[in-house]
Amino acid sequence: MGASKIRFNDVPYRQGFLEVTNIHPGHINIETWKIHPDLDISEKQFDDKAITDDCVVANTEIELSVEQAKALIASLEAAIANASEGGRG
């Protein structure tokens, strides 16, 4: 599986990038980078030279088992259904 970063910037103070890869056998690696809200990333990729180390205000990396990843998918699907109906929470 090739790594690709997903840009998220609909809520500027929570903008950043997310990457899903397989680093350890039998696990799913999720890594996020929160980017400072003063930098507009709407037209930028993560490897853009404008995104310097100083722009990254937080970085988190977690490893999920296959079962944990399935639980995450179920939670995401429920949240997507709720958001699609205009809900939150």
MDTraj code that builds the backbone (N, CA, C; nanometers):
import mdtraj as md
import numpy as np

residues = "MET GLY ALA SER LYS ILE ARG PHE ASN ASP VAL PRO TYR ARG GLN GLY PHE LEU GLU VAL THR ASN ILE HIS PRO GLY HIS ILE ASN ILE GLU THR TRP LYS ILE HIS PRO ASP LEU ASP ILE SER GLU LYS GLN PHE ASP ASP LYS ALA ILE THR ASP ASP CYS VAL VAL ALA ASN THR GLU ILE GLU LEU SER VAL GLU GLN ALA LYS ALA LEU ILE ALA SER LEU GLU ALA ALA ILE ALA ASN ALA SER GLU GLY GLY ARG GLY".split()
xyz = np.array([
    [0.0852, -0.1178, 0.0000],
    [0.0000, 0.0000, 0.0000],
    [0.0892, 0.1232, 0.0000],
    [0.0726, 0.2081, -0.0976],
    [0.1498, 0.3310, -0.1036],
    [0.0934, 0.4356, -0.0099],
    [0.1824, 0.5080, 0.0529],
    [0.1397, 0.6121, 0.1466],
    [0.0983, 0.7367, 0.0706],
    [-0.0152, 0.7906, 0.1074],
    [-0.0550, 0.9201, 0.0544],
    [-0.1154, 0.9993, 0.1694],
    [-0.0909, 1.1268, 0.1685],
    [-0.1392, 1.2118, 0.2762],
    [-0.2699, 1.2784, 0.2345],
    [-0.3649, 1.2776, 0.3254],
    [-0.4943, 1.3415, 0.3045],
    [-0.4886, 1.4777, 0.3718],
    [-0.5177, 1.5823, 0.2953],
    [-0.5210, 1.7181, 0.3511],
    [-0.6598, 1.7396, 0.4111],
    [-0.6654, 1.7959, 0.5305],
    [-0.7935, 1.8358, 0.5890],
    [-0.7796, 1.9788, 0.6383],
    [-0.8678, 2.0660, 0.5886],
    [-0.8576, 2.2076, 0.6250],
    [-0.9926, 2.2786, 0.6254],
    [-1.1015, 2.2043, 0.6429],
    [-1.2332, 2.2684, 0.6515],
    [-1.2471, 2.3539, 0.7774],
    [-1.1807, 2.3150, 0.8844],
    [-1.1795, 2.3907, 1.0096],
    [-1.0347, 2.4368, 1.0293],
    [-1.0038, 2.5629, 0.9937],
    [-0.8643, 2.6086, 0.9884],
    [-0.7818, 2.5826, 1.1142],
    [-0.8399, 2.5991, 1.2329],
    [-0.7587, 2.5797, 1.3534],
    [-0.7333, 2.4317, 1.3831],
    [-0.7895, 2.3433, 1.2996],
    [-0.7626, 2.1993, 1.3120],
    [-0.7096, 2.1412, 1.1811],
    [-0.6493, 2.2230, 1.1003],
    [-0.6032, 2.1782, 0.9686],
    [-0.4749, 2.0976, 0.9772],
    [-0.4562, 2.0143, 0.8759],
    [-0.3333, 1.9369, 0.8704],
    [-0.3395, 1.8275, 0.7663],
    [-0.2635, 1.7220, 0.7917],
    [-0.2539, 1.6093, 0.6998],
    [-0.2625, 1.4796, 0.7792],
    [-0.3152, 1.3764, 0.7147],
    [-0.3273, 1.2445, 0.7745],
    [-0.2729, 1.1418, 0.6765],
    [-0.1996, 1.0458, 0.7278],
    [-0.1417, 0.9408, 0.6432],
    [-0.1717, 0.8048, 0.7056],
    [-0.2104, 0.7095, 0.6212],
    [-0.2362, 0.5729, 0.6656],
    [-0.1389, 0.4808, 0.5930],
    [-0.0617, 0.4044, 0.6697],
    [0.0364, 0.3124, 0.6109],
    [0.0400, 0.1825, 0.6914],
    [0.1208, 0.0911, 0.6459],
    [0.1499, -0.0329, 0.7192],
    [0.2996, -0.0342, 0.7469],
    [0.3373, -0.0109, 0.8712],
    [0.4783, -0.0110, 0.9091],
    [0.5134, -0.1424, 0.9786],
    [0.4311, -0.1810, 1.0770],
    [0.4552, -0.3044, 1.1515],
    [0.3608, -0.4131, 1.1005],
    [0.4086, -0.5352, 1.0844],
    [0.3245, -0.6437, 1.0333],
    [0.1959, -0.6598, 1.1149],
    [0.0841, -0.6726, 1.0442],
    [-0.0439, -0.6942, 1.1094],
    [-0.1033, -0.5710, 1.1743],
    [-0.0486, -0.4533, 1.1461],
    [-0.0969, -0.3294, 1.2068],
    [-0.1154, -0.2208, 1.1015],
    [-0.1986, -0.1261, 1.1358],
    [-0.2240, -0.0099, 1.0509],
    [-0.1682, 0.1106, 1.1248],
    [-0.0840, 0.1860, 1.0577],
    [-0.0207, 0.3040, 1.1155],
    [-0.0973, 0.4276, 1.0688],
    [-0.1366, 0.5108, 1.1634],
    [-0.2025, 0.6378, 1.1317],
    [-0.1164, 0.7489, 1.1901],
    [-0.0816, 0.8449, 1.1052],
    [-0.0008, 0.9579, 1.1505],
    [-0.0687, 1.0867, 1.1067],
    [-0.0717, 1.1839, 1.1972],
    [-0.1291, 1.3143, 1.1656],
    [-0.0278, 1.4237, 1.1939],
    [-0.0386, 1.5293, 1.1161],
    [0.0411, 1.6499, 1.1355],
    [-0.0563, 1.7667, 1.1402],
    [-0.0610, 1.8380, 1.2525],
    [-0.1430, 1.9586, 1.2628],
    [-0.0575, 2.0751, 1.2160],
    [-0.1130, 2.1551, 1.1246],
    [-0.0409, 2.2676, 1.0661],
    [-0.0967, 2.3981, 1.1228],
    [-0.0082, 2.4907, 1.1552],
    [-0.0491, 2.6195, 1.2130],
    [-0.1563, 2.6850, 1.1253],
    [-0.2629, 2.7376, 1.1875],
    [-0.3739, 2.7939, 1.1094],
    [-0.3392, 2.9193, 1.0294],
    [-0.2281, 2.9849, 1.0596],
    [-0.1901, 3.1029, 0.9816],
    [-0.1417, 3.0673, 0.8414],
    [-0.1073, 2.9413, 0.8191],
    [-0.0623, 2.8978, 0.6869],
    [-0.1807, 2.8379, 0.6118],
    [-0.2133, 2.8933, 0.4971],
    [-0.3218, 2.8409, 0.4133],
    [-0.2693, 2.7192, 0.3376],
    [-0.3223, 2.6012, 0.3704],
    [-0.2753, 2.4788, 0.3047],
    [-0.3721, 2.4308, 0.1966],
    [-0.4721, 2.5121, 0.1637],
    [-0.5762, 2.4663, 0.0713],
    [-0.5226, 2.4240, -0.0646],
    [-0.4115, 2.4781, -0.1075],
    [-0.3532, 2.4412, -0.2370],
    [-0.2171, 2.3743, -0.2213],
    [-0.1865, 2.3285, -0.1008],
    [-0.0531, 2.2736, -0.0753],
    [-0.0582, 2.1232, -0.0496],
    [0.0486, 2.0567, -0.0887],
    [0.0714, 1.9176, -0.0524],
    [0.1668, 1.9178, 0.0669],
    [0.1740, 1.8061, 0.1368],
    [0.2571, 1.8008, 0.2568],
    [0.4037, 1.8298, 0.2283],
    [0.4510, 1.7921, 0.1110],
    [0.5926, 1.8135, 0.0785],
    [0.6214, 1.9527, 0.0221],
    [0.5208, 2.0417, 0.0244],
    [0.5389, 2.1795, -0.0217],
    [0.6455, 2.2473, 0.0643],
    [0.7350, 2.3209, 0.0009],
    [0.8438, 2.3867, 0.0746],
    [0.7924, 2.4933, 0.1712],
    [0.6695, 2.5420, 0.1510],
    [0.6123, 2.6415, 0.2414],
    [0.5759, 2.5804, 0.3768],
    [0.5613, 2.4490, 0.3819],
    [0.5289, 2.3819, 0.5077],
    [0.6602, 2.3403, 0.5737],
    [0.7088, 2.4277, 0.6584],
    [0.8355, 2.4030, 0.7284],
    [0.8087, 2.3318, 0.8610],
    [0.9143, 2.2870, 0.9255],
    [0.8995, 2.2228, 1.0565],
    [0.8312, 2.3156, 1.1565],
    [0.8554, 2.4460, 1.1453],
    [0.7929, 2.5422, 1.2363],
    [0.6418, 2.5503, 1.2172],
    [0.5921, 2.5129, 1.1004],
    [0.4481, 2.5161, 1.0721],
    [0.3751, 2.3975, 1.1342],
    [0.4477, 2.2909, 1.1629],
    [0.3874, 2.1717, 1.2227],
    [0.3802, 2.1940, 1.3734],
    [0.2578, 2.2080, 1.4246],
    [0.2406, 2.2376, 1.5667],
    [0.2107, 2.1127, 1.6491],
    [0.1784, 2.0020, 1.5835],
    [0.1553, 1.8757, 1.6541],
    [0.1718, 1.7604, 1.5563],
    [0.2141, 1.6481, 1.6105],
    [0.2334, 1.5274, 1.5303],
    [0.1997, 1.4080, 1.6184],
    [0.1141, 1.3200, 1.5677],
    [0.0757, 1.2006, 1.6424],
    [0.0846, 1.0800, 1.5511],
    [0.1353, 0.9706, 1.6047],
    [0.1451, 0.8468, 1.5284],
    [0.0962, 0.7331, 1.6170],
    [0.0019, 0.6530, 1.5647],
    [-0.0515, 0.5399, 1.6405],
    [-0.0498, 0.4148, 1.5538],
    [-0.0459, 0.3004, 1.6201],
    [-0.0524, 0.1704, 1.5528],
    [-0.1806, 0.1013, 1.5978],
    [-0.2622, 0.0595, 1.5022],
    [-0.3862, -0.0111, 1.5324],
    [-0.3753, -0.1557, 1.4872],
    [-0.4302, -0.2472, 1.5678],
    [-0.4435, -0.3847, 1.5214],
    [-0.5531, -0.3861, 1.4148],
    [-0.5659, -0.4962, 1.3448],
    [-0.6716, -0.5070, 1.2434],
    [-0.8085, -0.4887, 1.3088],
    [-0.8298, -0.5495, 1.4243],
    [-0.9592, -0.5360, 1.4929],
    [-0.9840, -0.3918, 1.5368],
    [-0.8818, -0.3244, 1.5849],
    [-0.8972, -0.1838, 1.6235],
    [-0.9281, -0.0979, 1.5016],
    [-0.8646, -0.1274, 1.3889],
    [-0.8914, -0.0521, 1.2659],
    [-1.0350, -0.0742, 1.2201],
    [-1.0847, -0.1964, 1.2329],
    [-1.2246, -0.2244, 1.1968],
    [-1.3198, -0.1468, 1.2871],
    [-1.2877, -0.1380, 1.4167],
    [-1.3702, -0.0593, 1.5090],
    [-1.3672, 0.0883, 1.4709],
    [-1.2505, 0.1380, 1.4303],
    [-1.2393, 0.2769, 1.3844],
    [-1.3251, 0.2990, 1.2605],
    [-1.3206, 0.2059, 1.1663],
    [-1.4016, 0.2177, 1.0446],
    [-1.5497, 0.2232, 1.0796],
    [-1.5949, 0.1382, 1.1711],
    [-1.7355, 0.1395, 1.2123],
    [-1.7725, 0.2739, 1.2748],
    [-1.6838, 0.3284, 1.3574],
    [-1.7091, 0.4597, 1.4186],
    [-1.7133, 0.5694, 1.3131],
    [-1.6225, 0.5632, 1.2163],
    [-1.6213, 0.6619, 1.1078],
    [-1.7484, 0.6530, 1.0245],
    [-1.7918, 0.5315, 0.9923],
    [-1.9139, 0.5155, 0.9129],
    [-2.0353, 0.5715, 0.9862],
    [-2.0442, 0.5496, 1.1172],
    [-2.1549, 0.6046, 1.1955],
    [-2.1486, 0.7570, 1.1984],
    [-2.0290, 0.8127, 1.2154],
    [-2.0134, 0.9586, 1.2173],
    [-2.0443, 1.0188, 1.0807],
    [-2.0055, 0.9502, 0.9729],
    [-2.0358, 0.9977, 0.8373],
    [-2.1860, 1.0009, 0.8154],
    [-2.2549, 0.8954, 0.8558],
    [-2.4008, 0.8913, 0.8406],
    [-2.4654, 1.0058, 0.9181],
    [-2.4188, 1.0302, 1.0399],
    [-2.4729, 1.1383, 1.1221],
    [-2.4447, 1.2747, 1.0598],
    [-2.3209, 1.2968, 1.0146],
    [-2.2846, 1.4251, 0.9535],
    [-2.3605, 1.4474, 0.8234],
    [-2.3846, 1.3405, 0.7479],
    [-2.4580, 1.3526, 0.6217],
    [-2.6013, 1.3972, 0.6440],
    [-2.6528, 1.3690, 0.7626],
    [-2.7886, 1.4107, 0.7983],
    [-2.7885, 1.5451, 0.8703],
    [-2.6737, 1.6114, 0.8735],
    [-2.6644, 1.7432, 0.9362],
    [-2.6394, 1.7393, 1.0851],
    [-2.6134, 1.6221, 1.1394],
    [-2.5926, 1.6087, 1.2834],
    [-2.4497, 1.6347, 1.3244],
    [-2.4312, 1.6375, 1.4532],
    [-2.2976, 1.6473, 1.5112],
    [-2.3020, 1.5816, 1.6477],
    [-2.1845, 1.5566, 1.7014],
    [-2.1800, 1.5001, 1.8361],
    [-2.1521, 1.3539, 1.8391],
])
top = md.Topology()
chain = top.add_chain()
for i, resn in enumerate(residues, 1):
    res = top.add_residue(resn, chain, resSeq=i)
    for name in ("N", "CA", "C"):
        top.add_atom(name, md.element.get_by_symbol(name[0]), res)
traj = md.Trajectory(xyz[None], top)
